[in-house]
Amino acid sequence: MRLLLIRHGQTPNNVAGALDTAYPGAGLTPLGNVQAAAIPRVLADESIGGIYASVLTRTQLTAAPLARATDVGIQIIDGVHEIPAGDFEMRNDHEAVGAYVGALRRWSEGDMAFALSGGESGHDFFARYDAAIDRVASENADGTAVVVSHGAAIRVWAAGRAINVEPQQAVQRGLHNTGLFALEGDPERGWTLVNWHEEPLGGLDLEDPAAHDVTGETAAESTA
C-alpha cells in the first residue's frame, strides 16, 4: 500500500513554541487553514481510499479540505496522536523543550524504556502507533491512505520503521506544518520511505520562518 503521513497545519502553539500535545489541543491559525486548503491540489493525482486523523482537533481541521475534495470521509483513529510532553505540557522554556527533544533523541539511539515524567516510553509509543497503522493498512491493503498526524510522532515512527532510514534522522531532520512522509509497503513486509517532504505541501510561501515550532523542528533548531 501507499501510506501518506501528513503533519497538521499551523497552530497558535506552534508559533509560540509551546509543547501542546494533550487532548483536544489547539485549532489552526489563519496560515494553518491556508496550508490545509492547499493539500487537495497537491494530492490531486493520488487515488486516496482512506483519510484518517488523530483525536486532536488540529489534525481533523487539516484533513477537512481533502475530505471534501475527494468525498472520502475522515476516520478518527486513536494511536496517531502526538508524543505527550507529560509534566512539560504547554511549556516553551529551554528546560522543557530540551527535555522533550532529549527524549526523542534517546529513543532514536535505542533507549526505548525511557519516558518523560508523566509521559510514555518509546515502547509504549511504537506499540500504539504501530497498532493504528496496522489498522490503516488492513483497510487499504491495495490502495493509498492519508493519515494526518503530528510532527514528532511522524518523524519518530517513520524513522524507526522505514527500512531505508536511520532512526537518528527522527531528530536530525524536520517536518514543517503540512509536510509529508510517503511510505510504501505494509506491516508484514516492512515500510520504505519514498519521500520526506519537509516543507508545507503548498510550497515554501506557506512556511512561517518566525515560528518556534518545537515538535516539527530538528533537535538543533529546537534547542538553539
C-alpha positions in Angstrom: 0.0 0.0 0.0 0.9 3.7 -0.2 0.8 5.5 3.2 0.9 9.3 3.2 1.6 10.7 6.7 0.8 14.4 6.7 1.5 16.8 9.6 -1.3 19.1 10.7 -1.5 22.8 9.8 0.0 25.5 11.9 -1.5 26.2 15.4 -1.0 29.1 17.7 1.1 27.0 19.9 3.4 26.0 17.0 4.1 29.8 16.7 4.7 30.2 20.4 6.9 27.1 20.7 4.7 25.6 23.4 4.5 21.8 23.9 0.8 21.4 23.1 0.4 17.6 23.0 -2.7 16.9 25.1 -6.3 16.4 24.1 -8.0 18.2 22.5 -5.3 20.7 21.6 -5.4 24.0 19.7 -7.1 24.7 16.4 -5.4 26.2 13.4 -4.1 29.7 12.7 -5.2 31.5 9.6 -2.0 30.3 8.0 -2.8 26.8 9.2 -6.1 26.9 7.4 -4.4 28.1 4.2 -1.9 25.2 4.5 -4.7 22.7 4.9 -6.6 24.2 1.9 -3.6 23.6 -0.3 -3.4 19.9 0.4 -6.1 18.7 -2.1 -4.4 20.4 -5.0 -1.0 18.9 -4.3 -2.5 15.4 -3.8 -4.9 15.6 -6.8 -3.1 12.8 -8.6 -3.3 10.4 -5.7 -6.0 7.8 -5.6 -6.9 8.2 -2.0 -9.1 5.5 -0.5 -9.0 6.4 3.2 -8.4 9.6 5.2 -7.6 9.3 8.9 -6.9 11.9 11.6 -5.8 11.7 15.2 -8.1 12.5 18.1 -6.6 16.0 18.4 -8.6 18.9 16.8 -5.8 20.3 14.6 -5.5 17.1 12.5 -9.2 16.9 11.9 -9.3 20.5 10.7 -6.4 19.9 8.5 -7.9 16.8 6.9 -11.3 18.5 6.2 -10.4 20.2 2.9 -9.0 16.9 1.5 -12.1 15.0 2.7 -14.4 17.5 0.9 -12.3 17.4 -2.3 -12.2 13.6 -2.5 -15.6 12.8 -1.0 -13.8 10.4 1.4 -14.9 10.7 5.0 -12.5 11.3 7.8 -12.0 8.5 10.2 -10.8 9.5 13.7 -8.2 6.9 14.8 -6.6 6.5 18.2 -2.9 5.9 18.4 -1.5 8.5 15.9 -1.7 11.4 18.3 1.4 13.4 19.3 4.1 12.2 21.6 3.0 13.5 25.0 5.1 16.1 26.8 3.9 14.8 30.2 4.8 17.2 33.0 6.2 19.7 30.5 2.8 20.2 28.7 2.3 23.7 27.4 5.7 24.9 28.5 8.0 26.6 26.0 11.1 27.3 28.1 14.5 25.9 27.4 14.4 23.2 30.1 11.1 21.8 28.8 12.0 21.9 25.2 15.4 20.4 25.9 13.8 17.6 27.9 11.2 16.8 25.2 13.7 16.7 22.4 16.1 14.8 24.6 13.5 12.0 25.0 13.1 11.8 21.2 16.9 11.6 20.8 17.2 8.8 23.4 14.6 6.8 21.6 16.3 7.3 18.3 19.5 5.9 20.0 17.7 2.8 21.2 16.8 3.7 24.7 13.1 2.7 24.3 12.5 2.3 28.0 13.0 6.0 28.7 9.9 8.1 29.4 9.5 11.8 30.3 7.9 12.4 33.7 4.2 12.0 33.1 4.8 10.8 29.5 5.2 7.5 27.7 8.1 5.2 26.9 9.4 4.6 23.4 7.9 1.0 23.7 4.5 2.5 24.5 4.7 5.0 21.6 5.6 2.5 19.0 3.0 0.0 20.2 0.1 2.4 19.9 1.3 4.0 16.6 2.0 0.5 15.1 -1.5 -0.7 16.1 -3.1 2.4 14.4 -1.0 1.9 11.2 -1.8 -1.8 11.2 -5.5 -0.9 11.1 -5.0 1.6 8.3 -3.0 -0.9 6.3 -5.7 -3.6 6.8 -8.4 -1.3 5.5 -6.3 0.0 2.5 -4.2 -3.0 1.6 -4.0 -2.3 -2.2 -4.6 1.4 -2.1 -3.5 4.8 -0.8 -4.3 6.1 2.6 -3.7 9.5 4.2 -3.1 9.8 7.9 -3.0 13.4 9.3 -0.8 13.2 12.4 1.9 15.2 14.3 5.4 16.3 13.7 7.4 14.4 16.4 5.2 11.3 16.1 5.5 11.0 12.3 9.3 11.6 12.4 10.0 9.1 15.2 7.7 6.4 13.9 8.8 6.6 10.2 12.5 6.8 11.1 12.1 3.8 13.4 10.1 1.7 11.0 11.3 2.5 7.5 14.0 0.1 6.4 15.9 2.7 4.5 16.1 5.4 7.2 18.4 5.6 10.2 16.4 6.1 13.4 18.6 9.2 14.3 17.0 11.0 11.4 14.0 11.5 13.6 15.7 14.4 15.4 18.2 15.4 12.6 15.5 16.3 10.1 12.4 18.4 10.5 8.8 18.3 9.3 7.0 21.6 8.9 3.3 22.1 9.1 1.6 20.0 6.3 4.9 18.4 5.5 4.6 14.8 4.1 6.1 11.4 4.6 5.2 9.0 1.8 5.9 5.3 2.5 5.2 2.1 0.6 4.9 -1.4 1.9 2.9 -3.0 4.7 3.4 -4.0 8.4 4.4 -7.6 7.4 7.0 -6.9 4.7 8.1 -3.6 6.1 8.0 0.1 5.0 10.2 2.0 2.6 10.2 5.8 2.8 9.9 7.2 -0.7 9.5 10.9 0.1 10.5 13.0 3.1 8.9 16.3 2.2 9.8 18.7 5.0 8.2 21.8 3.6 4.4 22.6 3.6 2.7 20.8 0.7 1.6 24.1 -0.7 5.1 25.4 -1.0 7.6 27.5 0.9 5.3 30.5 0.7 3.2 28.7 3.3 6.1 28.3 5.8 6.4 30.6 8.8 10.1 31.1 9.5 9.4 33.2 12.6 7.6 30.4 14.4 9.4 28.4 17.1 7.8 25.1 16.1 9.2 22.6 18.7 7.7 19.3 17.5 8.5 19.9 13.8 12.0 21.3 14.1 15.3 19.4 14.2 16.9 18.9 17.6 19.5 21.6 16.8 16.8 24.1 15.8 14.5 23.4 18.8 17.2 23.8 21.4 19.1 26.7 19.8 
